[in-house]
């Protein structure tokens, strides 16, 4: 599942995680319409049962460099 989602446009990161969810996807969009289309595309995949979307209001820090 994660590898297929990782190939989708707008996807920046895909994490395989423990807990109540199986994966965490970080993606960026120009507007809400793109976000809505992406969410619908995810839900159309046969192995995706549900999504839980969070929208970032303000980026305080974003730095993916490894120390």
Secondary structure, 3 states (H helix, E strand, C coil): CHHHHHCCCCEEEEEECCCCCCEEEEECCCCHHHHHHHHHHHHHCCCCCCCCCCCCCCCCCCCCCCC
